């Protein structure tokens, strides 16, 4: 293996969003051995820097691959503005829906979400930005929301579900797997030479297509089924312990 690629939340990070000193040490030793260290996450760029300062990733696929950060360059693959407005127009008709939008100039939502501190915007379906629209997020107490979201999609978009109830809508060109391919190509590393760690729906393709796909024990059933290997859960430093045992021996 030449590259280690890992999801962050519920995979490399503890459930409280912290990163253990042990994991940091293991990743530093992997780098000293010549391995590339990369991340592929649903998180936006602004919420990754504190981890990057500790690990110094060689590349990061953010926002499910909608923005890929590499040495001295980046790549964006956002939702077309016409598609974003059409989707928002359909979703706005759903009672009590919470809508948010991740864009190149900020994070907007139709209500305040204390955990994420968005810019509250009451003008949906009109877009609050002229910048790149990376992702539309939707959540609702209604149990029938998924069919409604499917009906709202445009031909150039798709959705995934994270944490069991957070719907993420992105451009079909923005997937973790495509972001991973971009990162590896920049370093001239084949996908067969990469190990990937993940836990949720948007990790399945990478787990299936990388040379080695690893699930943490707390992963959803579909990820556990797709993985080549299952390791300890995120709060047990499953990723770091596997790396130490298998790549640092």
Secondary structure, DSSP 8 states (H G I E B T S, - for coil): --EEEE-IIIIIS-TTS---HHHHHHHHHHHHTT-EEEEE-SS-GGGTHHHHHHH--SEEEEGGGTEEEETTEEEE--B-HHHHHHHHHHHTTSTT-EEEEEETTEEEESS--TTT--EE---TTS-S-SS-EEEEEEE-S-TTHHHHHHHH--TTEEEEEETTTEEEEEETT--HHHHHHHHHHHTT--GGGEEEEE-SGGGHHHHHHSSEEEEETTS-HHHHHH-SEEE--GGGTHHHHHHHHHH--
